[in-house]
Structures are given as C-alpha cells and as structure tokens.
Amino acid sequence: MIDETVSFLRTRTAARPAVGIILGTGLGGLVKEIAAETVIDYAEIPHFPVSTVESHKGKLIVGTLGGKSVVAMQGRFHYYEGYTMGQVTYPVRVMKALGVETLLISNAAGGMNPLFSKGDIMLITDHINLLGDNPLIGPNEDTLGPRFPDMSEPYSRELIALAERVALDLKVRLQKGVFVALTGPTMETRAEYRFLRTIGADVVGMSTVPEVIVAVHQSMRVLGFSIMTDECFPDALKPVSLQEVIAVANQAEPKLTAVMKEVVTRL
C-alpha cells in the first residue's frame, strides 16, 4: 500500500521532503507560508482516508518552507471518525517513505493545568495514551521499525530546546507539558478532567498520540504543539462548542505559525 501511494505521489512531485507537518483543528494557516509545488486532495491519493471533520481541509501540500522541502497535511484523521489506527497513522508511513525524518505536529486541546490560559501554546514534552488502542498492534513489519520501540523520548528534547529558543527570539510565550489522548468525540466530564489532571496531564485531546507512536517506530524526530482552546477546570466548567474551539485556535494560530516556520528554518 505504501509503495502504491508513493508511486502515485511521484507522478505529481519529485520532491524528497525532510520535514513533515500535521496541522490540527483550526491550525491550517501554516500552509499559506508554504511555497506550494503540489497540492493534492486526499480523495485523489490511493489508500488515503478522507477528513470528515469541519476545519480539516483534507489536502496534502508539498513545497518549501523556511528554505526546506516539506510535506504538510492540512487536516488529519481521528480514531472517532471510525478509522482504524492503521488508517489514522498511514500518512506518517507515507511521509517516511517520501524521505521525512522530522515530524512537526499540532493540535487543539482542552487545558487542565490551572496555570495555563485559553489561547496558550504548549510544547508537548510527553504524552499519555488513553485511546484504548495502539497503531502497532498486530504483525510487525520489520522493515518499518522494531517490534518493541522505545518511548523514553517520544518528543525530541533537542527540538523542544530549539522551539524554546525560537519562541524566546520571537517573544512568543510557550508553556510545556503532558498531552493525554482520549477517543472522543465527546468532551470529558468534570470527574474525568479531575482524573486526567491527577495522573499528570496538562492538556487533553483526541489525536496526535497515534501519529507520534508510528513516527517513533520509524525513528523520526518529533516536535509537538497544542493550542489550549478551552479551559477544562472542573469547578468552573462551561459548555464548549466546536465553533468556539476553532475561533480560539484561529486567534492563536499566527503565533504558532511563526514559531513552526522559524523552527523549520533553523533545522
């Protein structure tokens, strides 16, 4: 399947991107900074799922950003859409086959750390997988990665340090913390937020962890960002809508775009 997908993409581009980018809810604006060579709808790509969520455009962009060859996903796939873990993470397999060694990934997330505020950008330093599944379950393809990949550093400390230097230079405040993934599509209850905070999570979302696991399986370096789009404090919890989440993500997006673009430039 990977070979067939890559063969198709090679009919549209000869680029060998070193950097892959996955853009989450309300965070597709970075593509405006990419000097696009090729833009392909997911529906055209063999074996690719199709985004079904509002704000996920469903386009693969190959081009140049910060002087580097990149491939970017404008919209991702989620477990709650009914896709298998293999389908959710398939684009990361394809990115690796195209030549990608470094993956930048972003998401919109609910914040549980009381020191964080709505609109904050958080560097992901670690994650907790509560999806109840793992994309590596099943037969292991040894040519892709080891049976038991180490997860002691899923998010590159070197890239985290680079992002911190970039943010300091750009005068953008970054938080740091732990991302926890649940299946969704429901938001969490008050009791669940208390539980998630107790086990060490700072923000919660419905994506990212599967892609990161597959990236690590393939020995890719990963840098992850969350935009805190709503405040999930159990004693002051308010209803939240997708429209509000997208609105906050759109407001914070220019800062995250600036940081990500400069990180790519300095790689």
N, C-alpha and C positions, 0 to 999 in steps of 0.2 A: 504493500500500500504506500509506504513512504517513497519507494522508488518511483511509483507511478505518479504520485503527487509532484515530486521533484522534477520528473521528466516533463510534466505539463508546465511547471513554472519556468523551466529552462527554455520553453518556447516563447516566453514573454520577457525574460531577463537573463542576462549573463552574469549579473552581479553575484559576488560572493560576500554577503554581509557578515561582518564580525560581531555586530550588535543586534540583538532582538529586543523589541519593545512590545509590551502588552498593556493596553490602556483600558482602564476600568470605567465604571458608571460616571458619566458627566466629564470624563477626562480625555476626550478625543481630540482636544485642541492642539496637542503637540504636533499632530500631522501637518498643521499649517506651516510649521517650521521646517518640515522635511522637503527638500528639493526632490520631488517625486519623479522617478523614472517610469514606474509602472504602478497602476492602481487596479486591483483585481477584486471583484465581488467574490465573497466566499462561495456563493452558489455556483460559480464557474469552476471552482477548484475541485478536482477529484478527491473523494473521501473526506472533504471538509464538512463539518456541521454548518448550520446557519444560525446566526444570532437571532433570538426571538424576543429580546428584552429592549424596551424603549431606551434610547440614548446610545445603544450599541449599534454602530453603523454597519458593521459586517463587511469591512474592506481590508484587504492586505495591501500595504504600501511598501514598495521597495524604492529606495532613493538614498539621498545623502543628508546627514545631519551633523553639524559641527565638524565637517571635513571627514566624517566616517561613513562608510557604507552601512546602511541599516535596513532591517525589515521590521515593519510595525503592524500590529493588529489593532485596528480601530474597532474595538468591540471584541468580547471574549465569550466563552461558553461556560455555562454553570451546570452543576450537578442537578439543581432543582428544575432545570428545563427538561429533564428526562433523559439527558445524555449519559452514557456510561463514562466512567473515569478515563477510559482509553480515548473516547471521543473528546472529552474536555481538554485533555493534555496533548492530543495529536499534533496541534500546531507547533508545540515545543519540540517534538520529534522532528518535524519538517524543518524547523529553524536550524537545528543542529546539523541536519543533512545538507543544508544550504551553506554551512560554514560558520554559524553563530557560535561564539564562545562565551559571550557575556549577555545576560538577560536582565533587562530593566522591567519591572512590573509594578503596576499601580492599582489601587482600588479605592472605593468609597467604603467607609466603615463607621460603625457606631462607637463612640468613645465612652469608656467606663472609668478611666483614670480621672479622679476629680481635679487633678492639676492641669488637665487638658481642656481646651475650649473648642466650641464649634468653629470649623474652618481651619483648625490647626493641621499642619502636615507632620506626619510621624514617619521616621525611618524605622523600618521593621528590623529588629535585631534578632528575633526568634519567633517561632510560631507553635501553636498547639493545634493538633488535628482532631477535631471532634465531628468530622464528617461521617464517621462510621464506615469508612471505606478508604482504600489506598490504591492509587493507579498502578502500583507494581504488583498487585495480587494476580496470581496466575503464572503461567510459564515465563521464565526469564529469557529474554533474548540477549545472550552474552555479548553479541557484537555491539549492543547499545549501552550496556552497563552491567555492573556486578549484581549478583543475586541479593546481597545484603549491603546496600550503600550506607556509608557512614553519614550521620546527620548532626555531627557535633558543630558544624559551621554552615548551616544552610544558606545564610546570608553573609556574603563575603565581608570580613572585617576590614579588609583593605578598601573595598568600595564604599563601605559605611564611612570610613575616615575621609575618603575623597569627597563624598557628598557633604560631610560636615564642613570641610574646608571651603567647598564651593558655596554653601549656604552662608557661611561667615563673610565671604567676599561679596556676596550679593545682598547681604543684610536681610536674609530670609530666616525666620526663626523655625527651627526644626525640633520636634520632640523625638524621643526614641522610646521604643517599647515593643511589647509582645502582641502579635496578632493571633486571634483564635478564629478558626473557621468552623461554622455550622452549616447545615444543609440549606436552611431557609425552606421555602420563600417567606415564611412568617418572620416577623421581628421577634425578639425574645421577650419573655415575661420578666416581671420585676425579680422574681425568685431566680430566674436563670441568669440575669445580669449580676445578681449578688454572687451566685455560684462561680460565674466566669471570672469575676474580679478576685474572688477568694483563691482561685487556682493560679493566679498570676497573669491574667490577660489584661492588656490596656485598651485594646480595641477589638471589635468583633465584626466579621463579615462573612460572605457566602462564596468566597472564591480564593484564588491565589495559591493556597497550600498545595493543591494537586499539581499545578504547573511547576511550583518550586521543587517538589519531590522529584518530578521527572527531569527537571533541569539538573539537579544534583546527581541523579542516577547517571546522567550523561557527562558528568564532570564539567558542567558550565558554572561560571561565576554568576551570582545573583545579587541584585540590589532591589529592594522592595520599598514602596512608599504607600502609606494610607492617608487619605484625607478624611478627617473626622467630620462627618456631615451631620451628625446629630448627637445629642448628649444623652447617654443611657444611664442616668443616675436614678436608682430605684426609688428613692424617696421624693424625687421631683420629676418623675417620668411623665412625658407628654406624648400624645399620639404623633406619629410622623408619617408623611406620605412620600412616595417616590418623587413627586414634583419638588418637594422641599429638599430632598437629598440631592437631586440634580442641580437645584439652584445654588446650594452651598458649594457643591463641587465645582460649579462653573465660576463662582467667585474666587475660590482658592486656586483654580487651575493655572492662571498666569504665573503665580509664584512657583508652582511645581514644574511647569513647563520650562521656566528659566533655569531652575536647578538641574533638571534632567538634561537639557540641551548642553549646559556647561559641563556636566559630568561626562557626557559622551565626547565633547570636545577634548577633554583632558585625559581620556583613557589612553 
